[in-house]
Amino acid sequence: MTFEDLPIGLKTALAERDYSQPTDVQAAVLEPEALGRDLVVSAQTGSGKTVAFGLAMAGELLDDGGELNRADSPLALVIAPTRELALQVSRELGWLYSAIGARVATCVGGMNPSHERKVLRSGATIVVGTPGRLRDHLERGALDLSALSAIVLDEADEMLDMGFRDELEAILDAAPETRRTLLFSATMPRPIEALAQRYQRNALRIATVDKGRSHEDISYQAVTVSPPEIENAVVNLLRFHEAETAILFCATRESVRRLHATLQERGFSVVALSGEHSQQERNQALQALRDRRARVCVATDVAARGIDLPSLSLVVHVEIPRDAETLQHRSGRTGRAGKKGTAVLIVPFPRRKRVEGMLRRASIKAMWTDAPDREAIMAQDRERLLETLMQPVEVTDADRELAEKLMTQKSPAELAAMLVHAHRSKMPAPEDLMPNTPEARRAAQQEKHRPGFEDTVWFRMDIGRKQNADPRWILPLLCRRGHVTRNEIGAIRIGPDETYFQIPRTLADKFHSATQRTAGTESDEEAIRFEVSQDGPRVVARANRKGRSDPGRRPRPPGVKAQPSRGPQGERKGDFKGKKKGKPKGKFGDKSGSPKNGGGQRRRPNDS
Ligand code: AMP
């Protein structure tokens, strides 16, 4: 099967994109037996399914001469679960039908509804939208379905999972009985079967999902790390792969916010995508990735479905997906349309069994490995640098003139070294990771099982690394403000702008009221705000006591001094044992060395 028999307008659009062969799902919907019929299609994301339903509906949109059918209201409607997917489908149908002159309108939550009404009034051939917004337009009379001859439910399983049954039924009930219904779904659970039963007639089933095949372009890796090292592992993975575009998945908006801030601080060009951003912000973020102003995207699952960025070759599951299906959807952002991609799961040691089960359920074989270390990254850098520097470049006379001037002042070896240095310094520094040894894993387990800390509450305070936060003065401060002893404070995690720490649940109320009572405006210490954090430091995870060994390498905010460096075993030089010698400086540093609290000489097992 080729695209040869298609109407000229569609053929031209496909040829302009260099799409010469239909994908499996496209070939299937173009088979004679599928023409004009309702379809239930199980096709994986990345299989070319958008173009497939675009082509499938051609019979309803075009007359025999390949010209657009005339109508006063839309001829086709596509419903998609998320705003991003709807916008993407709209773009895809836009180019596919541009030569034919079809107008595509998009109706999605978060965008200006009155603008959408205007576009609908002015005449749209195809309408693409999210269920809630489409139903709103329908109920307000802005969306006229009387001429509709095709309706597509894209990712129908996801729409039902997201609770859009009522909206879908309202729309389907309002559409003419004579329309074609095309149901696309990655999986076919019972509720989808029921929907097909109720709203379709004599539907043809097309299944192009082949379990093995859906992963074949994605190579999976599972990287085990100690929980406090998750962030460092992310940095090193990004540096090792240097993907043109990478997406990092977190479980919550808060994690997205924190990881985004951290990566930005380290010099990555990064955008964030989560439910807390307005639609406009989300569109801008995706646009920045498309035109390469950004290379890394930190996202929650809500933004994950359907996103199609052709240059995306690395997916990192920073926080483990909630189930095998989410794992596949997230990973399916790469390895699309025949391109190769890598999906990396970051697996904290204690979660390994869970991840193994999830991979088994998804029939995915992953390579278990360590996060890339500094040496591996440097080796990759060397290869890439050589490749980049050996690329032919066009030089001008002015360039040559300057080069000759430089040659009179420096040797060729010096100049080459300077060139390498200039390239290298553009890249964020890799992180030093703790060795992935049985001892390190045991220590991580012990952290989980410290007596009295089986059930804890995470608190958050609004100072972090940028304010020179350090356990040496944070511990005594927590004791003073929260009326607890050091032994009643669990793990402490310091992020760029905030610090998280654990308090046993039995003491949480008492601690919380003490921090409120001791709040005030008289001193810096009184001005610090405390609150309970529902999520805890999921991705801040920077070990404040065993953390990175080279803090001086990354840009610091102005006025923030480098932390003391470490000895070969990771201990800090001149602190903990040094009493006054290690007294920290900075906003609150002068309070840490109070004789009563001693500046934090002891290292508690679960702080690392
Ligand atoms: P989808 O499954 O619709 O998200 O499509 C995945 C990607 O495949 C999109 O970037 C499409 O534009 C691209 N694509 C669709 N059809 C073809 C084709 N026949 N040949 C090459 N790429 C295609």
Residues whose N, C-alpha, C, O or C-beta is under 5 A from the ligand:
A	BS01	AMP	Y19 Q21 P22 T23 Q44 T45 G46 S47 G48 K49 T50 V51 D308 R336 A337
